[in-house]
């Protein structure tokens, strides 16, 4: 803003030399004359000064026995003076400024910050249905009403703040991820059975009756924790049964087989160097200009870039653009070298291992090897794991008395 004001007032680039230029600088400082970008070039001082202050400096030249030379004249007053004979050009400038002013009275971009569950498209549609959209006047936007609208429409949004910056409407919000993730859980009586064969290493029962202990060997489908709890009186006599949803942490030592293979022969892209471009413009929401021919390529990669025209960070204009580049290529057959094949197989194996670790699986031993056979890269072997093997299943026993 300060730079714009200086440009509108006009300023000069001057060179100061002579017997005692420092005295003139001191006089300028004493009279509060602002000198900017002061540099010493070969014993001479160069700086920028406002045109209005330069007239006052002329009176100091004789006192300081120095010499001032104007090198450049910059700013709006000098620009208009140089082009005073071009009335149409000057009218175009003022018309452009008037158009910018009129566009500054409206909103041309709506941005959201802090949303992860609710997409920008969904929130924009909600605002659009309520009358908030790009192109509307700023005076028609009531930030408090907009915030209340989003909170009432989406109870999962706990905090909303809307503000206008330039021609942008910025909506900041926070989502309650706990509410979003919460799902109604029905307590249905069930057993906990083994999902696979293994040897029990740990069992922690929270509800239900455990049927195995650490060190037991179990098979897939075997009941680990029963959902039937027997009830006894003070004399130790069984009085009935109570069905619950079995819940426990049951870890076991298991073995997991792994196999992956891919052919050494594969297709690669060879770019021919031919490229074509497409430019699309949207002005006030309408597509007005289309350039470039994208036809004629059999196979190609597409790279697109899009954006919105703006002046500065917050002054957006109703002009959007999209630049698309098409790069033609041909598919050719190639062979992986042994090193390349091993590197790819190891990368896939590492991804598989990372997925296991993210699930809370503990890898005790890795017995996987990589071989080249019959034109293929084959990765096979097994993992020794410690993992949770309990999974819910319908009650194996439903007879007997049941008490609430």
N, C-alpha and C positions, 0 to 999 in steps of 0.2 A: 504494500500500500504506500509506503514512503517513497519507493522508487517511482510509482505512478504519479504521485503528487509532484515530485521533482521534475518529472518529464513534462507534466502539464504546465509548470511554472517556467520551465526553460533554464538551462544552465550552460556554462562555458568551460572549455578546456583551455587553460592559459599557461604561459611559461613566464617565470619570474627570474630576472637576472639583474646584474648591476653591481654597484659598489657595496651596498649593505642590504641584501634581500631579507636577512633575518629580522631587520628592524621593521620592515613592512609586515612580516608574519606576526610579530609581536603586536603591532597596531591592530591587525585583524583580530587577534585573540582578545585584545582589550575591548574592542568594539563589538564582540560577539558575532563576528562574521565566520560562518562555517566554511572550512576548507576540507574537501574530501579527497582521498586517494593521493595524498601528498607524497611525491617521490623526488629524489635528487638524481638528475640525469646530466652527467658531465659538468657539475658545478652549477647547474641551473635547476630551479624548482618547477615542477609541473603539478597541477592540481585542478580539481573541479570546483566551481563556485557558481552560486545562483546568479542569474542575470541581474536581478535587482540589487544584489550586494556588490556586483562588479563596479557599478557607478560610484559607490561610496569608496571603493578601493582606489579609484583613479586619483582621488584627492590625497592619498597617502604616498603616491609615487614620488612627488617632489621632496617630501620630507625625508624619505628613506634613500633618495638618490638611486632609485632602481628603475627597472624597465619591465613593463607588462606587454606581452604579445598574445593575442587571441589565436589559438590554433584551430579550435572547432567550436561550432555553435550547435547545441543539441536541444531537443525538446519541441513541444507542440507549437509555441509561438514562432519559432524559426521555421518549423516545417510548413506552417500555414503561410508564412511570408514568402517562402520559396515557391509555393504552389498557388499563390493567390490568383494567378491567371487561369487556373484550371477549376472552373466553378463546378463542373460535373463531378470531378474527382472529389472535391471537398464535400459536395452534396452526398456522394456515395458514402463517405466516411461518417457523416452525421447520421445517415439513414441506417448504416450498420450499427452504430452506437445505440440508436433508438430501438432497433430490432433486438439487440442484446439486452437492453433494459426491459423490454416487454417479455422476453423469454425468461429473464431472471425473476419474474413474478409468479412463475409456475414451477411445478415439480417435474423433473425429467428423469429421475432415477430413484428407485426405492431399494434400499439395501437392508439385509438382516444380518445380525451378529449374535452368536451364542446358541443358535438352533442346531441340533443334531438329529433329533427324532423327526421333527416337522420340517419338510423340505421348503425351500424358497418358493417353489411353484404353488404349493398348497397354501402357504401364507399369503402370497400375492393374490390368489383366487379369492380367498376370504376377504381381503381388503377391497378387491375389485367389486365384489358383490355388495359391499357396504358403501361404495362410491369413492373409495380411495384408489386412484390410479394415476399413472404418469400422464402429464398434460394438464392436471387440475391446478387451480389457483392455490397459492399458499394460504390465502386468507380463508379458504374453505376447509382447512385441516385443523381439527381440534385434537391436539395430542392426547389430552386426557380421555376423550371419548374413544380414540383409537386404541389406547392401552386397555381400557375397560372392555372393548369389543373382543380383543384377543384373549384376555383372561377369562371372559365368560364363555367364549366359543371353545377354548381348550383349557379345561381345568388343570391339565398337567403343566401348564405354564404358570409359574409362581411369581414371576417378576417381569415387567415390561416397561421400557423407557423409550419414548419416541421424541425425536428432535429434528429440526430442520437446519441444515447447513448448506448455504448456497442454494442450489437447485436440487439438493438431495434430501430425501426423507430417510433417516437412519433409525431403524427399529432394533433396539438391543433387548434381549430376553434371556431368561433362564428357565430351564426345564427341570422338573422334579423327576430324575431318573428312577428313583425308588418307586414312585407311583406308576411310571411307565412300565417298569419291569415286573411289578406285582401282578400276579394272576391268581384268580380264586382257586384254592386247593381244596379238594373234597377228600375228607378222611374216609377212605374205603378200605375195609379189612382185607389184608393180603399177606402172603408169605414173601420172604426174601430167599431167592434161589440162586444157585451158581450159574453164571453166564458161560463159563468154560471150565475145563479141567484144571486142577492146580493143587498146591499144598498150602493150607491156611498158615499165614504168618502172623496175623493179628485180627482180632475181632472185638469190636466195642459195640455193645447192644444198647440202644436207647429205648426201644419198645419192642415187645414180643418175647418169645422164648428161644434162646440160642439152642441149636441142634448140633453144632460142631465146636471144636476148640482148636487153638493153635497147634500145628503139627499134623492135623488130620488131612488125609488126601480126599479130595472131593471130585465129583464128575459133573459135567454140565447138566443142569436141571435139578440137582440135588438140593433139598431144602436146607438153607443155612440158618435162618431164623424163622420160627413159626409165628404166624399171626394169631394163634390161639393161646391165650394165657389161662392156665388152670387156677381156680380160686379154692382156698382152703380156709377152714375155720380155726379157732384157737386150739382145737384138739388134733389138728393135722388131718382132718377128714376133708376130702374133696367135696365141695358144695356146688360146683358148676364151672362154666367156662366163659371167658370174655374174649370176643374177637376184636383185634386191633390192627392197625396198619403197621406191619413190621418195619422197623427202621434201625439200621446198624451200619457201621463201617467195617467191611470185611475185606481184608487184603490177603492176596495169595501169590505164591510164586508160580508163574505160568511161562509157557513157551509160545512165542509168536513166530510163525514162518513168514519169510519175506522173499519175494521174487519180482524182478522187473527186467524187461528186455526190450531192446530197440535195434533196428537194422543199422549197420554202418553206412549203408547207402541212403542218402537223403537228398531232398530238394533245397536249393539255395536260390536267393534272388540276385540277379545280375541287372543293375540299373543301366539302361541304354543311354542315359543323359538327356533324353527328351523330357521336357517339362511344359506344362500348360498351367495357366492361371485363370482364376475367376474372382471378380470383385463384385460384391453385392452391397448396395447402400439402402438403408431405411431412413426416410426423412418424415418426421411426424407420423411414424407408424406404418408408412407405405413404402413398398419397395419400388424405387424410382429408376434405378440404374443397374444394369447388368452387363458385365464386360467379360470377354474371354470365351474360348471354345473348349469345352471339356470333353468333347466326343473324339473318337478316333483311336483311343488306347484300348487294347484288349485287357491287360492287367496293369494295375497301377496302385501306388500308395497315395493316400490323401493326407495332407497336413493343413489344418485350418487354424486361423487366428481371427478373433473377433474382439470388438471393443466398442466403446462409445466416446464420441468426441467431447472433449471437456477443455475448459480454460482453468488451469490450476487443479486443485485437488477436489473441490466441492462444487464447482460451477459446471454442471453437465449440460449439454445441448441435446436437442431432439434428433440427433444424427447418430445412427449405429452403422457399423461396417463389418463385413466379414471377408477375409482374404483367404482363398483356397488355392493351394498348390498341388498339382498332380504330377507324380514322378513315375514314368513308365519303367517296367522291369520285365525280364524274362526269367523263367524258371529253368535251372540247369541242375544236372545230377552231379553230386559230389560224394566223397567217401570220408568218414571220420578217420583220422589217424588214431593209433592206439592211445596216445596221450589225450587227445581230444575226447575220445569215447570214455576213457576212465574219468576224466574231469566232469563230463556230463553225468555219468552214472553216480559219482560221488556227490554231486550237487543234488540230484534227486533223492539219494539216500539221506543226505543231511536234512533236506526238507521233511522227509518222512519221520526222521528222528525228532526234529523240532516239534512236529505235530503231536507226537507221543508225549513229549515232555510237557507241552502246554495242557494236555489232558490230565496231568498229575501222575503219569506213569513213571516208575523208577526203572532205569535200564541197568541190570546187573552185569550182563555179558553180551557182547556183540560177536556173533559167529557168521558174519556175512562176507562173501568174497566176490570179486569181479573177474570174469573170464571172457575171452573172445573166442567164440565158436560158431562155425557155419555162417559167417557173415553177420553175426549178431554180437552185441555186447550184452552179456547175461550177468545179472546181479542176483544172487540167491543165497539163502542161509536162514538163520533164525536168531531171535533175541531171547534172552532170559530176562524176564520182567518181574516186578512186584507191582501189582495193580489191584484196584477194587474190582471184585467180580460179582457183587450182589446186584440182583435186579428183581423188581417186583413181579409177582405171579399170583394167580387166583389161589385162594386157600385150598390146601390139600385135604384138610379135615374141617367139616362144617357141622358134624353131629355133636350132640351133647347139649347140656343146658347152657344158656347164655344169660348173663346178667348185665344190666345196665351199669 
